[in-house]
Amino acid sequence: MSKLRFGVAFDFRNPPDSGLSLPELYASCLEQIRAVDSQGYDSVWVTEHHFVEDGYIPSFVAIAGAVAAATQRVQISSNVLLMPFHHPVRLAEDLAVLDNLSNGRMMLGVGLGYAHHEFRAFGVNRQHRVSLTEEGIEILQRAWREDRFSFHGKRFQFDDVALRPRPVQPGGPPLWVAAMSEAGARRAARLGAHLLPQGRRSVVLDPWLEELAARGGRPEDYRVGILRPFVVTDDRERVARQVLAGERYRMKLYEKWLSEAGDQEVLHSAPSPDAIPQNLIIGTAEQVGDEIEAFTSRFGITDLITWGASPGVPPGIFRESLERFAAEVMPRFR
């Protein structure tokens, strides 16, 4: 099994009653990201959604550039970038520039998107999201791997494209594909991507492994990442109350969008005996370490991601937890 890596995610959401301006929130998150970089975490992940009143970050490329400038060693990725809303050649250029800015530290996690209001606002046919994503990923891969390429698909047609500058990493930034269905899991394996599963093991993890095996792939050559927040504290009751309030705020929006999309199964609260849990891990350093060890071993997780901030929650909680986790828990897995 690959070495367990730890990442920290940010969505830059700023509730109306937070008392912070957006520039203040951005500065606070970047300060946290600089600390994460120095504490030995492996990666920073930035989410993407659009047209949300609390400022949910819509621009991964802009934030990734700021993160690259503020850090020296962490890898930088999206979890996830919504592929149907991005022109794949322009995105390939953006990531190539970011890979040079960061000296080869970029990754890219992509997903189909599901929120109806985003497709309406961008004028993108939601029924085309699978083909837009699959063709988009293939174009990214070819743009980074081939000196020149042409492509003729259902959604995109290009002739004699030569991407400049070239990425630092041979073949370009590593790609991750989000899966909330069996089709998504098999898509990730078919495209040779790392996996960001969400939902039931039998739906989003086992089919990925099956498809990899059918194509001659070795699981040890790939990574499985998941966002499951963890908090180290000796004051479990008080801290849990505050952190869970932020999580309820965060989840309320996802529940609304998933309900509109008619897909309730991927919600964390969905009752299923083989669901891959994404609920909060909280407790002392030993308790958190024990639960992480059991969880990652059970599901073959190689990259565990926590939140670096939560909407409306005092940032000190996460600052203290991340410091303690790096000092007291992380060495156990190194």
C-alpha positions as CSV (number, residue, x, y, z in Angstrom):
1,M,0.0,0.0,0.0
2,S,1.2,3.5,-0.8
3,K,2.4,5.8,2.0
4,L,-0.5,7.6,3.6
5,R,-0.5,11.3,2.7
6,F,-2.4,14.1,4.4
7,G,-4.0,17.1,2.7
8,V,-5.9,20.2,3.8
9,A,-8.9,21.6,1.8
10,F,-10.3,25.1,1.6
11,D,-13.6,26.3,0.0
12,F,-13.2,30.0,1.0
13,R,-16.9,30.3,2.1
14,N,-17.7,33.4,4.1
15,P,-21.1,33.4,5.8
16,P,-22.8,36.8,6.0
17,D,-22.5,36.9,9.8
18,S,-18.8,36.0,10.0
19,G,-17.7,39.5,10.6
20,L,-14.9,39.1,8.0
21,S,-14.6,40.7,4.6
22,L,-13.6,38.4,1.7
23,P,-10.1,39.9,1.5
24,E,-9.7,39.2,5.2
25,L,-10.9,35.6,4.8
26,Y,-8.6,35.0,1.8
27,A,-5.7,36.4,3.9
28,S,-6.6,34.2,6.8
29,C,-6.8,31.0,4.6
30,L,-3.5,31.8,2.9
31,E,-1.9,32.2,6.3
32,Q,-3.2,28.8,7.3
33,I,-1.9,27.4,4.0
34,R,1.6,28.7,4.6
35,A,1.5,27.0,8.1
36,V,0.3,23.7,6.5
37,D,3.2,23.9,4.1
38,S,5.7,24.3,6.9
39,Q,4.2,21.6,9.1
40,G,4.8,18.7,6.8
41,Y,1.3,18.2,5.2
42,D,1.5,16.8,1.7
43,S,-1.1,18.7,-0.3
44,V,-3.6,21.6,-0.4
45,W,-6.9,21.1,-2.1
46,V,-9.3,23.8,-3.4
47,T,-12.9,23.2,-4.2
48,E,-15.0,24.9,-6.9
49,H,-18.6,26.0,-7.1
50,H,-20.3,29.0,-8.7
51,F,-22.9,31.7,-7.9
52,V,-23.1,31.1,-4.2
53,E,-23.9,34.1,-1.9
54,D,-21.2,33.3,0.6
55,G,-18.4,33.5,-2.0
56,Y,-17.7,29.8,-2.4
57,I,-14.6,29.9,-4.5
58,P,-15.4,29.8,-8.2
59,S,-11.8,30.2,-9.5
60,F,-9.5,27.3,-8.8
61,V,-6.8,28.7,-11.2
62,A,-6.6,32.0,-9.4
63,I,-6.4,30.5,-5.9
64,A,-3.9,27.8,-7.0
65,G,-1.6,30.6,-8.3
66,A,-1.8,32.3,-4.9
67,V,-1.2,29.0,-3.1
68,A,1.8,28.2,-5.3
69,A,3.3,31.6,-4.5
70,A,2.7,31.2,-0.7
71,T,4.2,27.7,-0.4
72,Q,7.4,25.8,-1.2
73,R,6.6,22.0,-0.9
74,V,2.9,21.0,-0.8
75,Q,1.2,19.7,-3.9
76,I,-1.8,21.7,-5.0
77,S,-5.0,20.3,-6.4
78,S,-8.7,20.8,-7.0
79,N,-11.3,18.7,-5.2
80,V,-12.9,19.1,-7.6
81,L,-12.7,21.3,-10.7
82,L,-16.0,21.1,-12.6
83,M,-14.8,20.0,-16.1
84,P,-17.9,20.8,-18.1
85,F,-17.4,24.5,-17.4
86,H,-13.8,24.7,-18.6
87,H,-12.4,24.9,-22.1
88,P,-9.9,22.0,-22.1
89,V,-7.1,23.6,-24.1
90,R,-7.3,26.7,-22.1
91,L,-7.3,24.7,-18.9
92,A,-4.3,22.7,-20.2
93,E,-2.5,26.0,-20.7
94,D,-3.4,27.3,-17.2
95,L,-2.2,24.1,-15.5
96,A,1.0,24.1,-17.5
97,V,1.7,27.7,-16.3
98,L,0.8,26.7,-12.7
99,D,3.0,23.7,-12.9
100,N,5.9,26.0,-13.8
101,L,5.0,28.5,-11.2
102,S,5.0,25.8,-8.5
103,N,8.0,23.9,-10.0
104,G,6.0,20.7,-10.6
105,R,3.7,20.7,-7.7
106,M,0.3,20.7,-9.5
107,M,-2.4,18.0,-9.6
108,L,-5.9,18.3,-10.9
109,G,-9.1,16.6,-9.6
110,V,-12.0,16.8,-11.9
111,G,-15.7,16.0,-11.7
112,L,-18.9,16.1,-13.8
113,G,-20.8,18.7,-11.7
114,Y,-24.4,18.2,-10.7
115,A,-25.9,21.5,-9.6
116,H,-28.6,22.6,-12.1
117,H,-28.2,26.3,-11.5
118,E,-24.5,26.2,-12.6
119,F,-25.3,24.5,-15.9
120,R,-28.1,27.0,-16.5
121,A,-25.9,30.0,-15.8
122,F,-23.1,28.8,-18.0
123,G,-25.5,27.8,-20.8
124,V,-24.1,24.2,-20.7
125,N,-26.4,21.3,-21.5
126,R,-26.4,19.2,-18.4
127,Q,-27.0,16.1,-20.5
128,H,-23.6,16.6,-22.1
129,R,-21.6,16.6,-18.9
130,V,-20.2,13.1,-19.3
131,S,-19.0,13.6,-22.8
132,L,-17.7,17.1,-22.0
133,T,-15.7,15.6,-19.0
134,E,-14.4,12.5,-20.8
135,E,-13.3,14.4,-23.9
136,G,-11.9,17.2,-21.7
137,I,-9.7,14.8,-19.7
138,E,-8.5,13.1,-22.9
139,I,-7.6,16.6,-24.4
140,L,-5.7,17.5,-21.2
141,Q,-3.7,14.3,-21.3
142,R,-2.8,14.7,-25.0
143,A,-2.0,18.4,-24.7
144,W,0.5,17.6,-21.9
145,R,1.9,14.4,-23.3
146,E,2.2,15.1,-27.0
147,D,4.2,17.8,-28.7
148,R,1.3,18.4,-31.1
149,F,-2.1,16.9,-31.3
150,S,-5.4,16.9,-33.1
151,F,-8.7,15.9,-31.6
152,H,-12.2,15.3,-33.2
153,G,-14.9,14.3,-30.8
154,K,-18.6,15.0,-30.1
155,R,-18.0,18.2,-28.2
156,F,-14.5,19.4,-29.2
157,Q,-12.6,19.6,-32.5
158,F,-8.9,20.8,-32.6
159,D,-6.2,20.5,-35.3
160,D,-2.5,20.8,-34.8
161,V,-2.4,22.2,-31.3
162,A,1.1,22.7,-29.7
163,L,0.8,23.6,-26.0
164,R,3.4,26.1,-24.7
165,P,4.8,26.2,-22.1
166,R,5.2,22.5,-21.4
167,P,4.4,21.4,-17.8
168,V,7.4,20.7,-15.5
169,Q,6.0,17.2,-14.7
170,P,6.5,14.7,-17.6
171,G,3.0,14.0,-18.9
172,G,1.6,16.9,-17.0
173,P,0.0,17.2,-13.5
174,P,-1.4,13.9,-12.1
175,L,-5.2,13.6,-12.7
176,W,-7.8,12.6,-10.2
177,V,-11.4,11.8,-11.1
178,A,-14.3,12.1,-8.7
179,A,-16.8,9.2,-8.6
180,M,-20.3,9.2,-7.1
181,S,-21.5,6.3,-9.2
182,E,-20.2,3.0,-10.7
183,A,-19.9,4.7,-14.1
184,G,-17.7,7.4,-12.5
185,A,-15.5,4.8,-10.9
186,R,-15.0,2.9,-14.1
187,R,-14.4,6.2,-15.9
188,A,-11.5,7.0,-13.6
189,A,-9.9,3.6,-14.2
190,R,-10.5,3.8,-17.9
191,L,-8.8,7.2,-18.1
192,G,-5.9,6.0,-15.9
193,A,-6.7,8.5,-13.1
194,H,-6.4,8.4,-9.4
195,L,-9.8,8.1,-7.6
196,L,-11.8,10.5,-5.4
197,P,-14.7,8.3,-4.3
198,Q,-17.8,9.4,-2.5
199,G,-20.6,7.0,-1.6
200,R,-20.8,3.2,-1.2
201,R,-17.8,1.0,-1.5
202,S,-19.6,-1.5,-3.8
203,V,-20.5,1.4,-6.1
204,V,-17.5,3.7,-6.2
205,L,-14.5,1.7,-5.1
206,D,-14.8,-1.9,-6.0
207,P,-15.8,-1.2,-9.6
208,W,-12.7,1.0,-10.0
209,L,-10.5,-1.8,-8.8
210,E,-12.3,-4.3,-11.0
211,E,-11.9,-2.0,-14.1
212,L,-8.2,-1.4,-13.3
213,A,-7.6,-5.1,-13.1
214,A,-9.4,-5.7,-16.4
215,R,-7.1,-3.2,-18.0
216,G,-3.9,-4.6,-16.5
217,G,-3.5,-1.8,-14.0
218,R,-2.0,-2.3,-10.6
219,P,-3.8,-0.7,-7.6
220,E,-0.4,0.1,-6.0
221,D,0.3,2.5,-8.9
222,Y,-2.7,4.6,-8.1
223,R,-4.0,6.6,-5.2
224,V,-7.4,6.9,-3.5
225,G,-8.2,10.2,-1.9
226,I,-11.1,11.3,0.3
227,L,-12.1,14.4,2.2
228,R,-12.9,13.3,5.8
229,P,-12.3,16.0,8.3
230,F,-10.3,15.3,11.5
231,V,-9.8,17.5,14.5
232,V,-7.3,16.9,17.4
233,T,-8.5,18.3,20.7
234,D,-8.7,17.6,24.4
235,D,-12.0,19.5,24.7
236,R,-14.0,17.2,22.5
237,E,-17.5,18.4,23.5
238,R,-17.0,22.2,23.0
239,V,-14.9,21.9,19.8
240,A,-17.3,19.3,18.2
241,R,-20.2,21.6,18.8
242,Q,-18.5,24.4,17.0
243,V,-17.1,22.4,14.1
244,L,-20.3,20.4,13.5
245,A,-22.2,23.7,13.3
246,G,-19.9,24.7,10.5
247,E,-20.3,21.3,8.8
248,R,-24.1,21.6,9.0
249,Y,-23.8,25.0,7.3
250,R,-21.6,23.5,4.6
251,M,-23.8,20.4,4.0
252,K,-27.1,22.4,3.8
253,L,-26.0,23.7,0.4
254,Y,-24.9,20.3,-0.9
255,E,-28.2,18.7,0.3
256,K,-30.2,21.3,-1.6
257,W,-28.3,20.8,-4.8
258,L,-28.3,17.0,-4.6
259,S,-32.0,17.0,-3.8
260,E,-32.6,19.1,-6.9
261,A,-30.5,16.7,-8.9
262,G,-32.5,13.7,-7.5
263,D,-29.4,12.1,-6.1
264,Q,-29.6,11.5,-2.3
265,E,-27.4,8.4,-2.1
266,V,-24.1,10.2,-2.0
267,L,-25.0,12.3,1.0
268,H,-23.0,11.5,4.1
269,S,-26.1,10.7,6.0
270,A,-27.3,8.1,3.5
271,P,-28.0,4.8,5.4
272,S,-25.8,2.1,3.8
273,P,-23.8,-0.6,5.4
274,D,-20.9,-0.2,2.9
275,A,-20.8,3.6,2.7
276,I,-17.3,5.1,2.9
277,P,-17.7,7.3,5.9
278,Q,-16.9,11.0,5.6
279,N,-18.1,12.1,9.0
280,L,-15.9,14.1,11.4
281,I,-13.0,12.3,13.3
282,I,-12.4,14.1,16.6
283,G,-10.6,13.4,19.8
284,T,-7.2,13.2,21.3
285,A,-4.2,12.6,19.2
286,E,-4.2,8.9,20.0
287,Q,-8.0,8.5,19.3
288,V,-7.7,10.3,16.0
289,G,-4.7,8.3,15.0
290,D,-6.4,5.0,15.8
291,E,-9.5,5.9,13.8
292,I,-7.5,7.1,10.8
293,E,-5.5,3.9,10.8
294,A,-8.5,1.7,10.9
295,F,-10.4,3.7,8.3
296,T,-7.6,4.1,5.8
297,S,-6.7,0.4,6.1
298,R,-10.2,-0.8,5.6
299,F,-10.9,1.2,2.4
300,G,-7.4,1.5,0.9
301,I,-7.2,5.2,1.3
302,T,-3.9,6.7,0.4
303,D,-4.7,10.4,0.7
304,L,-6.7,11.7,3.6
305,I,-7.9,15.3,3.4
306,T,-9.3,17.5,6.2
307,W,-10.7,21.0,6.1
308,G,-8.4,23.8,7.0
309,A,-11.3,26.1,7.8
310,S,-15.0,25.8,8.2
311,P,-17.7,28.5,7.4
312,G,-18.3,30.6,10.5
313,V,-16.0,28.6,12.8
314,P,-13.2,30.3,14.7
315,P,-10.0,29.7,12.7
316,G,-8.0,29.0,15.9
317,I,-9.7,25.7,16.3
318,F,-8.3,24.4,13.0
319,R,-4.9,26.1,13.5
320,E,-4.4,24.4,16.8
321,S,-5.7,21.0,15.5
322,L,-3.5,21.1,12.4
323,E,-0.4,21.9,14.5
324,R,-1.1,19.1,17.0
325,F,-1.9,16.6,14.2
326,A,1.4,17.4,12.5
327,A,3.3,17.0,15.7
328,E,1.5,14.2,17.5
329,V,-0.3,12.1,14.8
330,M,1.5,12.4,11.5
331,P,4.8,10.9,12.7
332,R,2.9,7.7,13.4
333,F,2.2,7.3,9.7
334,R,5.7,8.3,8.5
